Amino acid sequence: MNLSERITEQRRIRGWSQEELAYRLGVSRQAVSKWESSQSTPDLERIIQMSELFGVTTDWLLKGEIIESYSYEEDPKQQNIRIVTREEAMDFLNQRSLKAQKIAFATMLCIVSPAPLIILAAMAEQGIPGLSDNTAALIGLIALFGMIAYAVYLFMISGAKEEPYRFLKTEPYELEAGAAERIMERKSRYMVTYHQGISTGVVLCILSVVPLLASVLLERDVMVVGSVGLLLVIVASGVRKIICVSMIRSGFSVLLQDEGYSVSARKENQKNDMISSTYWSIVTAGYLLCSFLSHDWHITWLVFVVAGVLYEPVKMFVSSLMHVDR
């Protein structure tokens, strides 16, 4: 057994991820990964730090001599850590990409769904031949519920092929030698696409109000209503782009166990996911209820804007209540 194997063994005995050991030593996770794959050797200062952390002598760590103060064979925390192969990691990233596209498109459908109803209602008010108020409402509602139904379907099936990799968020695991480097290389290349996607999405959301402002200045009611529909389409396109690239990027973080996906952060993530799903379900239900009762579809979409602003304060408040309860 060499130095890299002894470091790996002692870390796994304590149930630490590479990121957790790196944090305790004040180095990067990549540095620990290179030590354990024998690509580099820790300096003397890190050797001393690890001997103190592991409760072993530096001689044992370097040469394999007898441990003086710690018997890893009797450690009750010793456990078998699942090893994720390069093939599994690449397949997970591919499945995450497919899932991201479905989730992003489903979200887009939810945002755009009121547009046909708004536009058809405005056309009926203008006396378009053959289009009565009832006909416009019927067609608009069919389109709205059809898009929402398909969106719900996409949400439900989106994670099916990613299900075999659920353990990545619930169980301790390690990447096989060389896999981390390949994933980091692929992530580095993807970051260009990520930043472009975020920028494009934000710009689209900002520019979405331009048609509405233009129609207001021209003082034409039909154009105002049409611009509201166009606004929803542009916002939906921007949100779709942001969600898609963000979810794909999060796949890299899951595999590398960084940016909030370390073992210690998983419970917090599960709590936040529960809060988020509950919050947005209530917001969506409130939006539909207000829209059907008031028939002000051209205004009620602002519920999502307000909800977005209030989301972080609400999450912090609910999290603090849950912490007090424990």
DANOR-V473569 format. One record per helix or strand. SS is the DSSP state (helix for helix, strand for strand). FROM is the first residue (numbers start at 1). TO is the last residue. If there is no record, write none. Layout:
ss: [SS;SS]
from: [FROM;FROM]
to: [TO;TO]
This chain:
ss: [helix;helix;helix;helix;helix;helix;strand;helix;helix;helix;helix;strand;helix;helix;helix;helix;helix;helix]
from: [3;18;29;44;58;72;82;86;114;133;163;173;179;209;221;263;297;302]
to: [13;25;36;54;63;74;84;112;125;157;169;175;207;218;256;294;300;325]
